[in-house]
Amino acid sequence: MHEYSIAYDIYTTARRAAIENNAKEITCISVDVGRMAMVNPEQVEFLFNVIIEEDPLFSGARLVCRDIEARTRCSCGYEGSERFVCPRCGKLPEVVAGMEIVVTNIEIEVDEA
C-alpha cells in the first residue's frame, strides 16, 4: 500500500515547512496527483487524516488533491493526451505531465509579531 507512504510524505513535508516558518497551525495542503501516478487520491486523503489525528499542528487541516490529466509530447511536434501511440507519426510519445505527486501549496497560520 504505497498510498500510506505518500500520505506520510505529504504530512512530513507540510510539518517541516510549518515548523520552518513558525506556524501555529496548518490549515490546508494542496497536492497535484497525476492520473498516471497509479495512486488512489481518496485513499491518500483518508490515510493522511489518520496520520494527522494526534498532531495539534494539523487540528483543522484539510488535504486537497487536484487531478492532473496526462499530457504527452512527440518528436514530430504532436502535443496532447495520447499516451501510447502518436496519432501523427505512430511513435511512442513522451509523458510530460500526469505522473507526478506534488505538494503545490501549504497554508499556515502564524502568530502576528
C-alpha positions as CSV (number, residue, x, y, z in Angstrom):
1,M,0.0,0.0,0.0
2,H,2.1,2.9,-1.3
3,E,-0.7,5.4,-0.5
4,Y,0.3,5.3,3.1
5,S,3.9,6.3,2.3
6,I,2.6,9.1,0.0
7,A,0.3,10.4,2.8
8,Y,3.1,10.2,5.3
9,D,5.5,12.1,2.9
10,I,2.8,14.8,2.5
11,Y,2.5,15.0,6.3
12,T,6.2,15.4,6.9
13,T,6.7,17.9,4.1
14,A,3.9,20.1,5.4
15,R,5.1,19.7,9.0
16,R,8.6,20.6,8.2
17,A,7.5,23.7,6.2
18,A,5.2,24.8,9.0
19,I,7.9,24.5,11.7
20,E,10.5,26.3,9.5
21,N,8.0,29.2,9.2
22,N,7.0,29.3,12.8
23,A,3.4,28.2,12.1
24,K,0.9,27.7,14.9
25,E,-1.4,25.8,12.6
26,I,-1.6,24.2,9.2
27,T,-5.0,24.8,7.5
28,C,-4.7,23.3,4.0
29,I,-2.3,21.3,1.9
30,S,-2.8,21.2,-1.9
31,V,-1.4,18.3,-3.9
32,D,-1.4,17.6,-7.6
33,V,-1.9,13.9,-8.3
34,G,-1.3,12.8,-11.9
35,R,-3.7,10.3,-13.3
36,M,-0.8,8.1,-14.3
37,A,0.7,8.1,-10.9
38,M,-1.2,4.9,-10.0
39,V,-2.5,6.4,-6.8
40,N,-6.0,6.5,-5.3
41,P,-6.3,10.1,-4.1
42,E,-9.3,9.2,-1.8
43,Q,-7.2,6.6,-0.1
44,V,-4.3,9.1,0.3
45,E,-6.7,11.6,1.8
46,F,-8.1,9.0,4.2
47,L,-4.7,7.9,5.4
48,F,-3.5,11.5,5.7
49,N,-6.4,12.2,8.0
50,V,-5.5,9.1,10.1
51,I,-1.8,10.2,10.3
52,I,-2.6,13.8,11.4
53,E,-5.2,12.9,14.1
54,E,-2.8,13.2,17.1
55,D,-0.8,16.2,15.8
56,P,-2.2,19.5,17.1
57,L,-0.4,21.5,14.3
58,F,-2.9,19.8,11.9
59,S,-6.0,20.2,14.1
60,G,-8.0,22.0,11.3
61,A,-6.0,20.9,8.3
62,R,-7.5,19.6,5.1
63,L,-5.9,17.9,2.2
64,V,-7.0,19.0,-1.3
65,C,-6.0,16.7,-4.2
66,R,-6.2,18.1,-7.7
67,D,-6.4,15.6,-10.6
68,I,-3.8,16.2,-13.3
69,E,-4.5,14.8,-16.8
70,A,-1.8,13.0,-18.7
71,R,-0.1,15.2,-21.3
72,T,2.3,13.9,-23.9
73,R,4.7,15.3,-26.5
74,C,6.2,13.6,-29.5
75,S,9.4,14.4,-31.5
76,C,7.1,15.1,-34.6
77,G,5.6,18.0,-32.8
78,Y,2.4,16.4,-31.5
79,E,1.2,17.5,-28.1
80,G,-1.9,16.1,-26.5
81,S,-3.2,13.3,-24.3
82,E,-2.5,10.2,-26.4
83,R,-0.2,8.1,-24.2
84,F,0.7,5.0,-26.2
85,V,0.9,5.9,-29.9
86,C,1.4,9.3,-31.5
87,P,-1.6,9.9,-33.7
88,R,0.6,11.8,-36.2
89,C,3.6,9.5,-36.7
90,G,3.0,6.3,-34.8
91,K,5.9,6.7,-32.4
92,L,5.8,6.4,-28.6
93,P,5.2,9.9,-27.2
94,E,7.0,11.2,-24.1
95,V,4.8,11.7,-21.0
96,V,5.4,15.3,-19.8
97,A,2.6,15.6,-17.2
98,G,0.3,13.3,-15.3
99,M,2.7,11.0,-13.4
100,E,3.5,13.4,-10.6
101,I,2.5,13.7,-7.0
102,V,3.5,17.2,-5.8
103,V,2.7,19.3,-2.8
104,T,1.9,22.6,-4.5
105,N,0.8,24.8,-1.6
106,I,0.7,24.7,2.2
107,E,-1.5,27.2,4.0
108,I,-0.4,28.0,7.6
109,E,-1.4,30.4,10.4
110,V,1.3,32.3,12.2
111,D,1.3,34.5,15.3
112,E,1.4,38.2,14.5
113,A,4.5,39.7,16.0
